[in-house]
Amino acid sequence: MSHPDSFRSSKTLSVGPKSYRYYSIPDAEANGLEGVSKLPFSMKVLLENLLRFEDGRTVKKEDISAVKDWLENRGKGEYEIAYRPSRVLMQDFTGVPAVVDLAAMRDAMVHLGGDPKRINPLVPVDLVIDHSVIVNFFGNDAAFGKNVEEEYRQNQERYRFLKWGQSAFENFRVVPPGTGICHQVNLEYLAQTVWTKDENGETVAYPDTCVGTDSHTTMVNGLGVLGWGVGGIEAEAAMLGQPVSMLIPEVIGFKLTGQLKEGITATDLVLTVTQMLRKKGVVGKFVEFYGDGLDHLSLADRATIGNMAPEYGATCGFFPVDAETIAYLDETGRDPERLALVEAYCKAQGMWREKGSPDPVFTDSLELDITTVEPSLAGPKRPQDRVLLKDAKAGFLASLEGEFKKPSEADKRAKVANADFDIGHGDVTIAAITSCTNTSNPSVLIAAGLLARNAVAKGLKSKPWVKTSLAPGSQVVEAYLEAADLQDDLDALGFNLVGFGCTTCIGNSGPLPEDISEAINENDLVVGAVLSGNRNFEGRVNPDVKANYLASPPLVVAYALAGSLKVDLTTEPLGEGADGPVYLKDIWPSNQEVQDFIRQNVTKAMFQEKYADVFKGDENWRKIDAPSGETYAWVDTSTYVQNPPYFEGMSREPEPITDIDDARILGLFLDSITTDHISPAGSIKQASPAGEYLRDHQVRPADFNQYGTRRGNHQVMMRGTFANIRIRNQMLDGVEGGMTKHWPDGEQMPIYDAAMKYKAEGVPLVVFAGKEYGTGSSRDWAAKGTNLLGVRAVIAQSFERIHRSNLVGMGVVPLTFQEGDSWQSLGLKGDETVTIHGLAEGLKPRATLEAEITSAGGETRKVPLLCRIDTLDELDYFRNGGILHYVLRSLAA
């Protein structure tokens, strides 16, 4: 790559005996970028990226100047830049399909007459297998071993494939199962804050940045690493050397002052921050934290806040590098040479936060005095719906009346077969210490352990209808809970270790005991889950559980003891102890006690030991026999990994785009349709198109596993697209689940069956939706499945950032109504036909197109729509039929 270096920023940094080439922001400021030292820290990371990759083509001098102009327009200028992250992070749910696509691209490269070895990640890729462990066994010492055994039994095909990928591709490492959650492994081990690579005989130093195929990649923002979640499709492009095209963002400053009061947790803080930022409206924006409150936040607290960026809607929640960052890198066993480089580099670049230094310039800002934070939960359906602990009981009862329409039967109870207890509305059937949000944070895990110890000492037990689990984010957590002698107390309450990975939060909660499940379903009970995760959308945690609340680990334990959301934990007892009623305040540990335990029990040696041989895996992993070779030997009978049809019949030149003529409507949806609603997730029902496919392939229902583990098989995934048990297609009255009507006959059928019928008839499809279409996790299958069903356009009032770009990446055009318009205002019923003009001729980014909508009675109206192909790069992808086709043709040429 030629390097014009228009702002003469390339220079050398000496740190101890070593010297590094770097691109100096202060030098660039002196050579024409006046004022850039006042930029937010996160914007300086983007500026450095442009200085380093200036090539006169993807990054021009004016692109770099546009970052200076930010000081005037504060990110409201709609300016597109090409950004290249240092590395890519994946978990196995989203990683397997990405590696499947790479393998399919190698086959396609052979078909086009090229060299398959050209298909390789060009930046470092780490895939952490962390999403496949399911809580099938719980509440005893054998649970961990049995869950691991079951995980390997069900996932042999996938793991065999990933092991092949580990040896076939360069720049690709796999962290085996049972190590931890990708975000925590990233925070504790993979991330370096400042990255280096050898280039032309010198070592170049630059900020560690990453994109990840999981929206909670933002957790690493707590370490001063700029990272966010992208769809698998964008991640594949970044892996293959394509820049991530993005608009220069607005940056919202969030000022923190004060410190947490006695008895308040980091979770209470993050739920407060999430609610404030959702209310502010930060979708598609950067959030950067500043103020003297940062002096009192541990790095784990910062990471907890960074983790929840998808829940507050921001691209990232960034914390600048300071002395606390260095202390954490040291505590987690990073190389002393790296620590010296991070400090010297950040100070040289003006990327180091000093106490009392002037605040950066922001687009807008808001402020929180941390001392005002109170104990909180969030639920019953969305992470931003914070409720104070003291109001949680009333809040649940109100939602029983409002959301769940069961006001008159709040006290209804039902007998559980073969048990000496009954259950009712509001009973907590799942209490899970789970997920990356909190399990990186010793303060809340030690607090949970101490609360358990105090509860056991007073003679309390978890209620028998609660499924309890502890799934830490890394093996280090197990080590310090053991060292602090707190695991025994957690075990006594049923919080035995069930696995290392993302469990309940992703829907891997496993089934409830059969008799309890039957009692819930036969009596239509609204039961609850309390989990220390970050997602609680309906239908996600467990199909039997309707009300889901996010809470800190100590509150998860408390709710297991109370057993019900209808107990006010601030005024009512958790249960009867040996000496009478026990209240939460009687067993809640003090902040000082928690800090003392951390200081005594969380050690550098633990991190060094647990990460010493992180890619080796356990005996199960080492025993897997994987094939070798440049291309993958696909197994036709595999129900987990199949060669996808994206490149079938692909030519070296793209076919011209056509307009969409006489399309039928596959679905009419309301606001806040999440990627969980669209993309297959959770368990596979027997009586579903995906269940029928598996049965036809001789898979027993007990071995269906779940959609996430079958993401490498497009046959399963397309059958599960739009098949969520809670999705509501408004074409049908009061019907839940993935159903639609096929027109013109009006027959009701599963969405997949209708789509295949339309495909056979040669009829294109569109989908209509409301606001915030595609919120939630960055699921590539929400876009891939949409494409494979034959949907050519999605027309909504607004889109979530990642899903919009994923649709373009799969060749589906996202369109938005003009302000005030919606499918409801147009009176659509679903039996109309839709023609969209303006795609075939002279399409430009953000063009206004026209839709002709014709009713069943023959009346036609014209509706203007904004084409949300936002950038020239995206237009190239769309013209090629998708981003992978674009990359493949570029590499083949």
Secondary structure by P-SEA (a helix, b strand, c coil): cccccccccccccccccbbbbbbbaaaaaaacccccccccaaaaaaaaaaaaacccccccaaaaaaaaaccccccccbbbbbbbccbbbbccaaaaaaaaaaaaaaaaaaaacccccccccccbbbbbcccccccccccccaaaaaaaaaaaaacaaaaaaaaaaaaacccccccccccccaaaaaaacccccbbbbbcccbbbbbcccccccccccccccccccbbbbbcaaaaaaaaacccccccbbbbbbbbbcccccccccaaaaaaaaaaaaaaaccccbbbbbbccccccccaaaaaaaaaaccccccccccccccaaaaaaaaaacccaaaaaaaaaaaaaacccccccccccccccccccccccccccccccccccccccccaaaaaaaaaaaccccccccccbbbbbcccccccccccccccccccccccccaaaaaaaaaaaaaaaaaccccccccbbbbbbccaaaaaaaaaacaaaaaaaaccccccccccccccccccccaaaaaaaaaaccbbbbbbcccccccccccccccbbbbbcaaaaaaaaaaccccccccccccccccccccccccccccaaaaaaaaaacccaaaaaaaaccccccccccccccccccccccccccccccccccccccccccccccccccbbbbcccccccccccccccccccccccaaaaaaaaaccccccccccccccccaaaaaaaccccccccccccccccccccccccccccccaaaaaaaaaaacccbbbbbccccccccccaaaaaaaaaacccbbbccccccaaaaaaaaacbbbbbcccccccccccccccbbbbbcccccccccbbbbbbbbbcccbbbbbbbbbcccccaaaaaaaaaccaaaaaaaaaac
